[in-house]
Amino acid sequence: MPTNITESENIETGGITLRVEGDLFLEDALLLERIAGDIVENHGKSVVIDLADLDFLDSESGVVLKRLIETDGIEVNGIEIFLQSAIDLAERRA
């Protein structure tokens, strides 16, 4: 499934949420990093990256997400939901 990144503004905080759906490969993760970085640096807004609806994450994308987690002004949410879904799927296949 292709990666879909949807941007929405939190009216209460003025921050931006980037919701990621589908499969996340390195090229898409680098695009996500550029988008989030641009919002923080050029628009002065905080960014929440929501990964709750992610279906797949390759290992190279994990490195990019780790960098994002360590970046001021960027918060990554939903990774625990994604990981639990991956574990549940693996258990069903076993």
C-alpha positions, 0 to 999 in steps of 0.5 A: 500500500502506498504511503499517504501523508495527511496534514492537519492543523490543531486549532487549539495549539496551532501545531500541525499533525502529519498522519502517515498511512500505508507502507513507510519506506526510506524514500517516504520517510525522508520526505516526511522528515523534510516536510516536518523539518520545513514546518518547524524551521520555516513556519515555527510550528510544532509537529506531531507525526501520527503513525497509528495507521501505518501498515509497514515500516522498513528498517531504514525508515526506522533510522529516520523516525529515530532522528525525528523523535530526537528533533526539537519541535517534533513528536512521534505518536502511534508507534506503539500501536503500529508495533502491537499490530505487527506483533499480532499479525506475526502471531497469527501467521505462526 
